[in-house]
Amino acid sequence: MGTILTFDIGTTAIKTCLFDETLKLLKKRTDEYNLTDEDGLIELESEVYWETICHAVSTIGDGELLKTVEAICLTTQGETLIPVDRKGTPLHRAIVWLDNRAESQSEEIRKRIPREEVYRLTGVTDINGFVPLAKLLWFKEKRPEIYKNTYKFLLLEDFLLYRLTGRFVTEKSLLTSTGYYDIRHDCYWEELLDMLGLEAEKLPKILDCGQQAGALHKRAAMELGLSEDAKVFAGAMDQIAAAIGGGGMREGVVTATIGTA
């Protein structure tokens, strides 16, 4: 019987679980990491996420058990942003979602596009310094060389999907808090990006939530000790997954989540 390997990448820890095909929990572990906070600039070395995943897999089971993994799925924090080059190499430390460095850029955006229009097309109630759209503009204005050399701006799940599959992809539930995903037309809001001098080409291909992102890349399989036959799936943003898991899809059910934030 095959198994399912899942990772929940939170603000300060990764929760790794192994399930059988009936979703019976077989193994679980939690691995923590520390963010850097320098005058409100909250970051983490991007490779720490991948290194923590590799460590978790190496300790969650023996080689025989790991050979049974047929599917891998991720849920991650939203908004955390990582610029990478064509080889997927990070060009800057991960800017964690708690980071508010782009407040002046958010003010610039609010002056150029009505808040009501942003909400109507994206569902985002306010463009503030935490929103990835503002951080894209921060890179363009404050780190122009990094912006120029960036092949793709990846959210955290996107970055890990690349490490797992070698593909630059993202998924829709993760995009809903970025400020640049048009939920009405199911695409990037290119008109707004163009207005701000930002390039939609620097964003990854959009997948449906739950869609297969690809097969496990050979290098990733070697680093993780897993079979190359394992399939990788794009999961939901963690808060959306938690709401669904808590029964929030049923009428009359209210879910509350209290995490690191």
C-alpha positions, 0 to 999 in steps of 0.5 A, a space after each residue: 500500500 502506498 503512502 502520502 507525505 505532507 508538509 505544512 510549512 508554517 511561520 516558525 516550524 514545518 509539520 511533516 506527516 505520513 499517511 496511508 491511503 485511508 488517511 490514517 496517520 502513520 508518522 509525524 514530526 515538527 521541526 522549528 527554525 528561527 526568523 531574523 528580525 532586524 528593525 522590522 525586516 523579517 527574513 529567513 535564509 530560503 534554503 532553510 525551508 528545504 534543508 528542514 524538509 530534508 531533515 524531517 524526511 530523513 528522520 520520519 522513517 527508514 528507507 523501506 517506509 520512504 520507498 512507499 511514498 507515492 504522493 507528496 503535498 504541501 500547505 504553506 504560509 501565504 505571502 512569503 516571497 522569494 526571488 529566484 534566477 532561471 536555475 531556481 537559486 534564491 537571489 535574496 533571503 525569503 521575505 516572511 509575510 510578517 515583514 512590513 518593509 513595503 509600506 511606502 510602496 503600498 501607499 503608492 499603490 493605494 493612490 493609483 487604484 481605488 481600494 474598492 476596485 482592488 477588493 472587487 477583483 482580488 478579494 484583498 481588503 487593503 493593500 498594505 506593506 505585507 502584501 506581495 504586490 507591494 513587495 514586488 514594487 519594493 524590489 523594483 524601487 529599492 533593489 533594482 538589480 535583484 528585480 532585473 535579474 529575477 526570473 520568477 518571484 515565488 511564494 513559499 509553496 512555489 519555491 518548494 514545488 520548484 525544488 521538488 519538481 523543477 517546475 515554476 508553478 503556483 496555485 490559486 488559493 495561495 495567490 488570493 492574498 497577493 493583490 495581483 491575482 484576479 479572482 473574477 477572471 482567474 488570472 494575474 491582474 496584468 493591467 495593474 501590474 503594467 500600471 506599476 511597471 511590474 512584469 507578469 512574466 516574472 510570476 509562475 504558471 498558475 495551477 488549480 489547488 490540488 492539481 499535480 505539479 509534476 513528478 518528483 525531480 531526480 535530484 530532489 528524490 536523491 536528497 529526500 531518499 524517495 522514489 522518483 515515481 512519487 507525484 507532487 501536488 499543489 496544496 492549499 494555503 495553510 489557513 484555507 486548508 485549516 478552514 476546510 479541515 475544520 469543517 468550514 465548508 458546511 453551512 453554520 460552521 465557523 472555524 477559528 485558527 490561532 497560530 504563531 501570528 
